[in-house]
Amino acid sequence: MKLDERLKELNKIPENERLKQTILNKIKDQPVKKSSTLKPLRELGVITAICFIALFLFYTSNNQINQAASGEIAKITSYDNFGETGFRGKVSTNYMGVENIKTPSIVTLFENLSDLPTISAPEKLAQFHYDIVVLYKNGEQHQYELAANYLYDIQQELYYPGYVDYTSAVYSDLFDAHYKIQLSVIWIAVAVLLMHGFTAMYYNRRKLYKPTKIRGLGVSLTISLIILSLLFWYHDAVGPLYKPFLILLTVGYGFSVWLPMKRHITNLNILKVEKYKILLIVLLFISWIVTY
């Protein structure tokens, strides 16, 4: 017998009032299970663990101690610095905005730097310059600021002519490294809005109703906004962000949004849609972080 026909037959069976009363009495006699107050702490613990892992990755990244440079060049990295205070270049391309520029023109420039004439310090430093880190095969580093009118050796405190006095390939290589085609965060915002719109249409068509209030979701979103604000402040005040750290935070965001929904939404169709939506949002942000 098919399931639908079996259910129809069961619906015709008269209700057993005695059995119903017995079940109700047993339910009333059972002690009320208090809701656990540790669930929000568990979510906070997951986010804290992610932050500690990220800090571990940050302090074990391949940053070297700055020393006097000598020997053969192994790697050259560049960071677009728009007039902020302090040197922000990193030797690792695991930082957002840091690009590898070991091209023939750049390598030739720094291999023959001692042949360039020195100049006096400009009266006004450029608002736009590149922070460049030259890594040598013996593990040593040298830091430079390269602008249109000067090249500043930070360790030696010497000024050389800027890139307007070099061959056009030097500036071209720097420009091409930083202005490559990459996924824009604006398209991520558009994609998220479209996903919300399509899911709302799907729910209306299927007459599915998602709970208006999901306990714990507001706390998770608030924590995520606070972390996002801190990241913007760090990028503006300190320097480029570490990509593995951002990926961990993005995955943590996905879990912190998914877990409250999983506890409070009982409809399997809604759960499935929300799971795929969160997964797509997380993957979009990870792809933006990786390609930036």
C-alpha beads as a LAMMPS data file, in Angstrom:
LAMMPS data file: protein, C-alpha beads

292 atoms
291 bonds

1 atom types
1 bond types

-500.0 500.0 xlo xhi
-500.0 500.0 ylo yhi
-500.0 500.0 zlo zhi

Masses

1 110.0

Atoms # bond

1 1 1 0.000 0.000 0.000
2 1 1 1.286 3.443 -0.903
3 1 1 2.230 5.818 1.864
4 1 1 -0.475 8.386 0.995
5 1 1 -3.205 5.722 1.058
6 1 1 -1.872 4.359 4.353
7 1 1 -2.002 7.838 5.900
8 1 1 -5.588 8.303 4.742
9 1 1 -6.532 5.010 6.401
10 1 1 -4.825 6.049 9.638
11 1 1 -6.696 9.357 9.635
12 1 1 -10.029 7.467 9.625
13 1 1 -9.181 5.638 12.865
14 1 1 -11.062 7.216 15.818
15 1 1 -8.993 9.013 18.432
16 1 1 -8.206 7.144 21.636
17 1 1 -8.911 9.661 24.384
18 1 1 -7.549 7.406 27.119
19 1 1 -4.239 7.007 25.282
20 1 1 -4.034 10.767 24.690
21 1 1 -4.607 11.480 28.364
22 1 1 -1.986 8.928 29.395
23 1 1 0.593 10.549 27.098
24 1 1 -0.264 14.042 28.396
25 1 1 0.124 12.894 32.007
26 1 1 3.527 11.376 31.269
27 1 1 4.669 14.586 29.588
28 1 1 3.533 16.654 32.565
29 1 1 5.303 14.343 35.023
30 1 1 8.632 14.683 33.199
31 1 1 10.956 17.376 34.613
32 1 1 11.269 20.461 32.460
33 1 1 14.636 20.503 30.732
34 1 1 16.203 23.907 31.144
35 1 1 17.749 25.431 28.078
36 1 1 21.511 25.369 28.166
37 1 1 23.118 28.733 28.807
38 1 1 26.398 27.457 27.376
39 1 1 25.341 27.510 23.709
40 1 1 26.230 31.198 23.141
41 1 1 29.529 30.557 24.950
42 1 1 30.252 27.663 22.596
43 1 1 29.855 29.918 19.567
44 1 1 32.067 32.541 21.198
45 1 1 34.596 29.800 21.932
46 1 1 34.657 28.752 18.261
47 1 1 35.277 32.347 17.152
48 1 1 37.981 32.771 19.834
49 1 1 39.685 29.566 18.700
50 1 1 39.689 30.818 15.109
51 1 1 41.280 34.094 16.234
52 1 1 44.011 32.249 18.182
53 1 1 44.779 30.045 15.168
54 1 1 44.933 33.147 12.995
55 1 1 47.340 34.850 15.413
56 1 1 49.509 31.728 15.356
57 1 1 49.603 31.839 11.544
58 1 1 50.368 35.554 11.681
59 1 1 53.380 35.189 13.951
60 1 1 54.721 32.127 12.118
61 1 1 54.491 33.695 8.649
62 1 1 57.657 34.133 6.589
63 1 1 58.515 37.628 7.776
64 1 1 62.282 38.046 8.143
65 1 1 64.271 40.438 10.306
66 1 1 65.496 43.459 8.358
67 1 1 69.252 43.377 7.798
68 1 1 71.762 44.928 5.428
69 1 1 71.223 43.440 1.990
70 1 1 73.876 41.543 0.090
71 1 1 73.992 38.642 -2.347
72 1 1 71.633 37.418 -5.066
73 1 1 68.013 38.558 -5.120
74 1 1 65.461 35.824 -4.401
75 1 1 62.208 37.786 -4.246
76 1 1 60.865 41.330 -4.601
77 1 1 57.449 42.319 -3.264
78 1 1 55.604 45.626 -3.546
79 1 1 52.732 47.274 -1.678
80 1 1 50.725 50.280 -2.879
81 1 1 51.090 52.917 -0.147
82 1 1 48.776 55.905 -0.548
83 1 1 50.600 58.300 1.750
84 1 1 49.897 56.505 5.028
85 1 1 52.454 56.817 7.806
86 1 1 54.929 53.998 8.256
87 1 1 56.330 51.294 6.015
88 1 1 53.701 48.695 5.109
89 1 1 55.463 46.442 2.631
90 1 1 55.672 42.709 3.400
91 1 1 57.909 39.996 2.024
92 1 1 55.008 37.536 1.804
93 1 1 52.248 37.733 -0.809
94 1 1 49.946 36.149 1.790
95 1 1 49.071 39.768 2.669
96 1 1 46.330 41.564 0.759
97 1 1 47.686 44.134 -1.680
98 1 1 51.235 42.739 -1.606
99 1 1 52.380 41.672 -5.081
100 1 1 55.378 39.761 -6.379
101 1 1 57.270 41.926 -8.904
102 1 1 60.453 39.993 -9.628
103 1 1 60.582 41.182 -13.234
104 1 1 63.826 41.816 -15.215
105 1 1 63.494 45.617 -15.002
106 1 1 62.954 45.659 -11.221
107 1 1 65.661 43.071 -10.516
108 1 1 68.150 45.015 -12.656
109 1 1 67.292 48.225 -10.799
110 1 1 68.066 46.824 -7.347
111 1 1 71.050 44.757 -8.457
112 1 1 72.706 47.925 -9.775
113 1 1 71.483 50.316 -7.099
114 1 1 75.011 51.204 -5.989
115 1 1 75.673 52.624 -9.476
116 1 1 72.885 55.208 -9.108
117 1 1 73.702 58.726 -7.900
118 1 1 72.367 59.764 -4.502
119 1 1 70.196 62.857 -4.134
120 1 1 69.186 65.061 -1.232
121 1 1 65.938 64.368 0.599
122 1 1 62.944 65.957 -1.173
123 1 1 61.240 68.833 0.632
124 1 1 57.912 67.026 0.492
125 1 1 57.516 63.256 0.357
126 1 1 55.108 61.869 -2.234
127 1 1 51.537 61.067 -1.185
128 1 1 51.706 57.999 -3.399
129 1 1 54.601 55.551 -3.367
130 1 1 55.411 51.851 -3.412
131 1 1 56.747 50.058 -0.343
132 1 1 59.224 47.530 -1.730
133 1 1 60.893 44.634 0.095
134 1 1 63.914 42.992 -1.551
135 1 1 64.587 39.499 -0.180
136 1 1 67.989 37.925 -0.826
137 1 1 68.788 34.234 -1.040
138 1 1 70.745 34.380 2.209
139 1 1 67.536 35.433 4.034
140 1 1 68.383 39.111 4.365
141 1 1 65.960 41.924 3.535
142 1 1 66.137 45.512 2.445
143 1 1 63.263 47.994 2.468
144 1 1 62.661 50.822 0.002
145 1 1 60.100 53.496 -0.758
146 1 1 59.831 54.181 -4.487
147 1 1 57.983 57.306 -5.680
148 1 1 58.031 59.451 -8.825
149 1 1 60.802 61.749 -7.538
150 1 1 62.810 59.543 -5.157
151 1 1 63.835 56.037 -4.146
152 1 1 64.467 55.901 -0.405
153 1 1 66.675 53.222 1.160
154 1 1 65.209 52.913 4.670
155 1 1 68.119 51.033 6.255
156 1 1 70.878 53.191 4.777
157 1 1 68.788 56.410 4.888
158 1 1 69.824 57.281 1.343
159 1 1 67.801 58.865 -1.448
160 1 1 68.141 57.941 -5.125
161 1 1 66.299 59.321 -8.178
162 1 1 62.633 58.281 -8.546
163 1 1 61.106 56.058 -11.194
164 1 1 60.472 58.953 -13.636
165 1 1 64.239 58.909 -14.281
166 1 1 64.299 55.172 -15.108
167 1 1 63.143 53.225 -18.124
168 1 1 59.370 53.031 -18.552
169 1 1 59.463 49.278 -17.828
170 1 1 60.095 49.898 -14.116
171 1 1 56.898 51.866 -13.556
172 1 1 54.994 49.663 -16.014
173 1 1 55.893 46.498 -14.077
174 1 1 54.852 48.081 -10.786
175 1 1 51.585 49.373 -12.216
176 1 1 50.682 46.076 -13.928
177 1 1 51.381 44.070 -10.766
178 1 1 48.948 46.099 -8.672
179 1 1 46.206 46.849 -11.179
180 1 1 45.514 43.373 -12.500
181 1 1 41.932 42.234 -13.099
182 1 1 40.433 40.822 -9.909
183 1 1 37.040 40.087 -8.396
184 1 1 35.564 43.297 -7.007
185 1 1 33.840 43.366 -3.619
186 1 1 30.977 45.304 -5.272
187 1 1 30.055 42.218 -7.308
188 1 1 30.036 40.170 -4.111
189 1 1 27.494 42.583 -2.618
190 1 1 25.363 42.330 -5.799
191 1 1 25.567 38.522 -5.714
192 1 1 24.494 38.432 -2.040
193 1 1 21.504 40.695 -2.756
194 1 1 20.483 38.522 -5.723
195 1 1 20.735 35.373 -3.587
196 1 1 18.492 36.911 -0.916
197 1 1 16.006 37.949 -3.601
198 1 1 15.889 34.512 -5.255
199 1 1 15.485 32.710 -1.926
200 1 1 12.636 35.038 -0.924
201 1 1 10.893 34.290 -4.248
202 1 1 11.448 30.556 -3.711
203 1 1 9.927 30.700 -0.215
204 1 1 6.886 32.641 -1.453
205 1 1 6.299 30.243 -4.344
206 1 1 6.563 27.157 -2.095
207 1 1 4.686 28.917 0.733
208 1 1 7.561 28.329 3.150
209 1 1 7.885 30.560 6.187
210 1 1 11.226 31.174 7.858
211 1 1 11.123 32.151 11.555
212 1 1 11.250 35.925 11.942
213 1 1 13.440 35.632 15.042
214 1 1 16.265 33.121 15.308
215 1 1 17.853 33.072 18.737
216 1 1 21.608 33.697 18.611
217 1 1 21.669 34.938 15.030
218 1 1 21.575 38.603 16.027
219 1 1 24.524 38.099 18.401
220 1 1 26.523 36.350 15.664
221 1 1 25.840 39.115 13.137
222 1 1 26.736 41.808 15.694
223 1 1 30.060 40.108 16.475
224 1 1 30.735 39.786 12.732
225 1 1 30.098 43.508 12.177
226 1 1 32.413 44.407 15.078
227 1 1 35.182 42.204 13.637
228 1 1 34.645 43.746 10.189
229 1 1 34.947 47.252 11.651
230 1 1 38.159 46.285 13.442
231 1 1 39.573 44.896 10.179
232 1 1 38.825 48.158 8.365
233 1 1 40.522 50.081 11.181
234 1 1 43.555 47.781 11.107
235 1 1 43.931 48.111 7.336
236 1 1 43.656 51.889 7.562
237 1 1 45.910 52.409 10.599
238 1 1 48.380 49.512 10.572
239 1 1 48.742 47.864 7.187
240 1 1 47.786 45.020 4.833
241 1 1 45.699 42.142 6.152
242 1 1 46.911 38.547 6.403
243 1 1 44.947 36.359 3.954
244 1 1 44.870 33.068 5.981
245 1 1 43.539 35.055 8.950
246 1 1 40.732 36.518 6.814
247 1 1 39.855 33.096 5.390
248 1 1 39.552 31.668 8.909
249 1 1 37.314 34.558 9.949
250 1 1 35.150 34.036 6.857
251 1 1 34.693 30.326 7.637
252 1 1 33.951 31.240 11.270
253 1 1 31.305 33.705 10.075
254 1 1 29.646 30.956 8.024
255 1 1 29.476 28.604 11.009
256 1 1 28.278 31.324 13.410
257 1 1 25.343 32.104 11.075
258 1 1 24.554 28.473 10.234
259 1 1 24.470 27.020 13.764
260 1 1 21.578 29.202 15.102
261 1 1 19.558 28.462 11.952
262 1 1 20.181 24.737 12.290
263 1 1 18.853 24.808 15.866
264 1 1 15.684 26.825 15.219
265 1 1 14.557 26.069 11.644
266 1 1 12.670 22.765 11.402
267 1 1 11.745 22.853 7.701
268 1 1 14.314 20.801 5.783
269 1 1 13.767 22.717 2.524
270 1 1 14.510 26.054 4.215
271 1 1 17.555 24.576 5.948
272 1 1 18.896 23.270 2.652
273 1 1 18.434 26.622 0.895
274 1 1 20.010 28.581 3.766
275 1 1 22.966 26.180 3.945
276 1 1 23.767 26.583 0.252
277 1 1 23.300 30.354 0.484
278 1 1 25.758 30.665 3.376
279 1 1 28.218 28.355 1.592
280 1 1 28.090 30.461 -1.583
281 1 1 28.609 33.702 0.364
282 1 1 31.627 32.217 2.174
283 1 1 33.121 30.939 -1.117
284 1 1 32.611 34.342 -2.764
285 1 1 34.477 36.123 0.027
286 1 1 37.283 33.538 0.013
287 1 1 37.714 33.941 -3.761
288 1 1 37.886 37.734 -3.313
289 1 1 40.486 37.398 -0.533
290 1 1 42.647 34.982 -2.556
291 1 1 42.620 37.111 -5.731
292 1 1 43.125 40.500 -4.023

Bonds

1 1 1 2
2 1 2 3
3 1 3 4
4 1 4 5
5 1 5 6
6 1 6 7
7 1 7 8
8 1 8 9
9 1 9 10
10 1 10 11
11 1 11 12
12 1 12 13
13 1 13 14
14 1 14 15
15 1 15 16
16 1 16 17
17 1 17 18
18 1 18 19
19 1 19 20
20 1 20 21
21 1 21 22
22 1 22 23
23 1 23 24
24 1 24 25
25 1 25 26
26 1 26 27
27 1 27 28
28 1 28 29
29 1 29 30
30 1 30 31
31 1 31 32
32 1 32 33
33 1 33 34
34 1 34 35
35 1 35 36
36 1 36 37
37 1 37 38
38 1 38 39
39 1 39 40
40 1 40 41
41 1 41 42
42 1 42 43
43 1 43 44
44 1 44 45
45 1 45 46
46 1 46 47
47 1 47 48
48 1 48 49
49 1 49 50
50 1 50 51
51 1 51 52
52 1 52 53
53 1 53 54
54 1 54 55
55 1 55 56
56 1 56 57
57 1 57 58
58 1 58 59
59 1 59 60
60 1 60 61
61 1 61 62
62 1 62 63
63 1 63 64
64 1 64 65
65 1 65 66
66 1 66 67
67 1 67 68
68 1 68 69
69 1 69 70
70 1 70 71
71 1 71 72
72 1 72 73
73 1 73 74
74 1 74 75
75 1 75 76
76 1 76 77
77 1 77 78
78 1 78 79
79 1 79 80
80 1 80 81
81 1 81 82
82 1 82 83
83 1 83 84
84 1 84 85
85 1 85 86
86 1 86 87
87 1 87 88
88 1 88 89
89 1 89 90
90 1 90 91
91 1 91 92
92 1 92 93
93 1 93 94
94 1 94 95
95 1 95 96
96 1 96 97
97 1 97 98
98 1 98 99
99 1 99 100
100 1 100 101
101 1 101 102
102 1 102 103
103 1 103 104
104 1 104 105
105 1 105 106
106 1 106 107
107 1 107 108
108 1 108 109
109 1 109 110
110 1 110 111
111 1 111 112
112 1 112 113
113 1 113 114
114 1 114 115
115 1 115 116
116 1 116 117
117 1 117 118
118 1 118 119
119 1 119 120
120 1 120 121
121 1 121 122
122 1 122 123
123 1 123 124
124 1 124 125
125 1 125 126
126 1 126 127
127 1 127 128
128 1 128 129
129 1 129 130
130 1 130 131
131 1 131 132
132 1 132 133
133 1 133 134
134 1 134 135
135 1 135 136
136 1 136 137
137 1 137 138
138 1 138 139
139 1 139 140
140 1 140 141
141 1 141 142
142 1 142 143
143 1 143 144
144 1 144 145
145 1 145 146
146 1 146 147
147 1 147 148
148 1 148 149
149 1 149 150
150 1 150 151
151 1 151 152
152 1 152 153
153 1 153 154
154 1 154 155
155 1 155 156
156 1 156 157
157 1 157 158
158 1 158 159
159 1 159 160
160 1 160 161
161 1 161 162
162 1 162 163
163 1 163 164
164 1 164 165
165 1 165 166
166 1 166 167
167 1 167 168
168 1 168 169
169 1 169 170
170 1 170 171
171 1 171 172
172 1 172 173
173 1 173 174
174 1 174 175
175 1 175 176
176 1 176 177
177 1 177 178
178 1 178 179
179 1 179 180
180 1 180 181
181 1 181 182
182 1 182 183
183 1 183 184
184 1 184 185
185 1 185 186
186 1 186 187
187 1 187 188
188 1 188 189
189 1 189 190
190 1 190 191
191 1 191 192
192 1 192 193
193 1 193 194
194 1 194 195
195 1 195 196
196 1 196 197
197 1 197 198
198 1 198 199
199 1 199 200
200 1 200 201
201 1 201 202
202 1 202 203
203 1 203 204
204 1 204 205
205 1 205 206
206 1 206 207
207 1 207 208
208 1 208 209
209 1 209 210
210 1 210 211
211 1 211 212
212 1 212 213
213 1 213 214
214 1 214 215
215 1 215 216
216 1 216 217
217 1 217 218
218 1 218 219
219 1 219 220
220 1 220 221
221 1 221 222
222 1 222 223
223 1 223 224
224 1 224 225
225 1 225 226
226 1 226 227
227 1 227 228
228 1 228 229
229 1 229 230
230 1 230 231
231 1 231 232
232 1 232 233
233 1 233 234
234 1 234 235
235 1 235 236
236 1 236 237
237 1 237 238
238 1 238 239
239 1 239 240
240 1 240 241
241 1 241 242
242 1 242 243
243 1 243 244
244 1 244 245
245 1 245 246
246 1 246 247
247 1 247 248
248 1 248 249
249 1 249 250
250 1 250 251
251 1 251 252
252 1 252 253
253 1 253 254
254 1 254 255
255 1 255 256
256 1 256 257
257 1 257 258
258 1 258 259
259 1 259 260
260 1 260 261
261 1 261 262
262 1 262 263
263 1 263 264
264 1 264 265
265 1 265 266
266 1 266 267
267 1 267 268
268 1 268 269
269 1 269 270
270 1 270 271
271 1 271 272
272 1 272 273
273 1 273 274
274 1 274 275
275 1 275 276
276 1 276 277
277 1 277 278
278 1 278 279
279 1 279 280
280 1 280 281
281 1 281 282
282 1 282 283
283 1 283 284
284 1 284 285
285 1 285 286
286 1 286 287
287 1 287 288
288 1 288 289
289 1 289 290
290 1 290 291
291 1 291 292
